[in-house]
Structure formats: C-alpha cells, structure tokens
Amino acid sequence: MKLPINSLKEFGLENLEFEKVLNIIATKIGSVEGYTDLSKMYEGIVIAEILTKEIHPNADKLGVYKIYTGEEEIQVVAGDKSLEVGDKVAYISPGNIVPYTYGSSEPIKIKAVNMRGVNSNGMLCSQKELNIGSINDKVFILDPQAQVGVSFAHYFDLNDVVIDIENKALTNRGDLFGILGLAREIATSLNMPFTSPSWYQDNSKEIKASYITLPIEVENKASNLCPRYMCISIDNINVKESPIWLKSILLRSDIRPINNIVDITNYLAVITGQPLHAFDYDKLIENDPNSKDTAHITIRVAQQGEKIQTLEGNVVELRENNLVIADSTNPIAIAGVIGGKDTEIDINTKRIILECANFNKFSIRKTSMELGIFTEAVTRFTKGQSPILCPNILHRAVELIKEVSGGEISSDIVDIYPQEQLQKNVSLSITKLNALLGTNLSKKEVKDILTSLEYQIFSE
C-alpha cells in the first residue's frame, strides 16, 4: 500500500513531520518496506518554452530547438520534430537523472553531447522519461499556462514522499487499503481530531435521473459471492486526459493514469479502498446478441469453456467457479479482478455504466490465483470491503465524473442488495481491554480513541 504523505492534507492532516508519520506506521499500523522522495527523482527538471525551431542539418529525424528556462536560453536536440514555438516542455539539465531510471541499477544521467555535429545541452522529456505515462516517441507538451522556470515536480504536485507499507501487515484491515483509512489511523495516533469527508458519511443522498434514457437491467445469480451490486448510467461524457491533480495522486500511488473516467474509479479506490469499474454502454449493447435498447448485466459464475479478453489484451479461459460480470450471454469482466476489452472506456466513449460492488474476498482470491491475474482491485477486494459504503462511494464517483467529464445521469441507481448488512453494536470491557493489551487506559482515554476513529459511543 502506497501512502503519499501530501495526500493526507486532503483529510485535514497538515504539516506532519515525516519521521513521526513513519514511526507511527512502523510501530502502530504495519511494516514499512521503504519510502521514495519524489522531489529527488525530479531534481533538475524545469518547465521551459520553445523559442526557435530548426531542422537538424545532418539528421532528418532530429529537431534543433532553442529553449528558455526562466534563467537562460539553451540549445537542445530532440528526436521529436513536431514541437512548435511557444510550446511548454519539461527540460532536464545535464548532470541530472532521467526519472524513469531513478533508483534502478543503471540510472541514466543526462550529459551535454554533440549529436551529428550539433551541440545538445540537456533533454526534452517524454511522458515515459518523466515516469508519468507510456508515450516515449513524443516530447510531453505541457499546458500553455504552465509557468516557465517552475520545477516540474512543483507543477505536477510531485514534491512528495511516498511510504510503501507492506500489504501482508494490513491483511485483516481492508479499511487501511485506502488513504482515508490510514489518515484516520494516523490522526488518532497523534491525538488529532479526525472527521471523514461528508460524502463518505452521508447515507441520505439520492441520485435520480430526470429521464431514463440509458436503462439497465441487472440480475444477480450469485448473491452468495456478490452481496451487493450497484450501478448507474451516465450519458454525454467527454473522455480525455485527467486534470493534473488527479494524475498526480495516481502517479504518487504508483498507478498509471489512463483517462478521466478510469482515473476517477482508480482515485476512489486509492482513497477509500473500494474499487469501481466503468463499462462503455454502447459497446455493451452492441456486443450483446439479446440486447436492443437496454443494457443487461448478469452476475454469475463462469461456464465451462468461456473465455474473455481482458483490458491487458490477454485472452483468458475461465474456470467454472470464477465469478464474472456478463451481459445477457457473454462475460464482460472478471468480477473484482479485471475488466474486459470489449467494453473498455476509450476516447470515443460517450455513455457509460458505472459499477460499485461488493464481492466475496475468498472467491476473488481464488479466482486471482487460478488465473494468475493480480491487480489493484484484487489487492483491495481480497482484504474485505464493506457493502455498506457502496452508495456513498458511487455517489462520489458520479459527482467527480460529472466534474471532470461533464455528463448527465441517465438512469436511476440499480441496487441489488438481497441481504442487507446492518451495523452492529459491540460491548467493550475496559478491564478486559487493558488485560489483553497490557495497558492501563482509563474509560475516557478509550472513549477518546474510539471517537477519533469515528466509532459512535452509545452508552458508558
């Protein structure tokens, strides 16, 4: 589990001493495998502006650029001739390390070189070289409003330290596979007041479509493996790159940004520990032989010989006990593990079904092991998540998707919840507590700790 320290600010934990947080995690939460100071990874990288552009006299595939770094004008040769005057780019000066090689056994340190007779003093970076994406054949062009001379780490909110907590140490704590849960635990250990965001606590919200234009029919044939299944459709979305704040938190959590829809689902998984998934509504209908104007979703176990092409592009032969999300006929996702290629969200997607569900953790673990597929969703689902939180997180996902992509609610929320789980009251003996822990906590101290952890105290 990755914990970016700056992300704790979102939950009111400001100006925390890194060493103190590290000690709390190591002694009270779980084993620390290590940490990465991202500001060092991005040392020597600043935002620069292209001033002039020329074709390399001795190499057709190279461009010669004069850039301004806020302090000086520098000549750089790049293997991308598509840059234009005025473009803002990330520039690494000689002597600094290319981020994607930082910490490796063979880090690449930039040098001033002569490239086919032309001097190049540094490098203009691609997404891959910056360790923020997979594109490597083009220089990463920044927003036109990016300020020349500002460090790239500051621009992309990467001046952060990320603590790597050993997953095995948190096996029985599904709540700690989200930053919010870790923030709550750290605040309590520091005797700081803590309150979860209102969207996380409020169960009274309802989402209703003015008109149901994208209807969904859901059938749960495996309620013992899927205690709760919720979904909603959204129309007229605009799939594009995510805003910097969203990309940044994902990158700091070691998750590759994909697009604004997928990134919101991953963001909420990182924050809450509850994975979500989005399906392309039109692809789902087009690929369903029995669908006309309604999307059909069936939660069931796989049948003998069924296959699915996953988002990674691999064709997987399913086992009969594997839980799947299907249309009326064919699997469209391996439940709690990975989505299918046939309903993938891409740049052409305009209509989606957003899913927030709860799956049996033992079933997910078995499926993952049998198929050899290990994902962030598997990591979280196998630690156990609460079905009670699904509505709050789905509502928040809808809010954020509308914020980053527009869109209109096009169905009511479908909520298949056959056996509602009620919150339980637990009696706690202070005497037994102290005997088990070897402590001498007073009733008030216990009450303060439980209140900080957001337990409700009904009687004393």
Salt bridges, closest charged atoms under 4 A:
ASP80 OD1 - LYS138 NZ 3.91
GLU84 OE2 - LYS53 NZ 3.49
ASP157 OD2 - ARG252 NH2 3.45
ASP160 OD2 - ARG252 NH1 2.83
ASP164 OD2 - LYS2 NZ 3.15
ASP175 OD2 - ARG173 NH2 2.90
GLU185 OE1 - ARG173 NH2 3.08
GLU217 OE1 - HIS296 ND1 3.27
GLU241 OE1 - LYS247 NZ 2.43
ASP282 OD1 - ARG351 NH2 2.55
GLU306 OE2 - ARG300 NH2 2.84
GLU344 OE1 - LYS341 NZ 3.20
ASP346 OD2 - LYS283 NZ 2.64
GLU376 OE1 - ARG380 NH1 2.70
GLU399 OE2 - LYS205 NZ 2.95
GLU399 OE1 - ARG396 NH1 3.12
ASP415 OD2 - ARG228 NH2 2.68
ASP448 OD2 - LYS444 NZ 2.74
GLU454 OE1 - ARG184 NE 2.77
GLU460 OE2 - LYS447 NZ 2.66
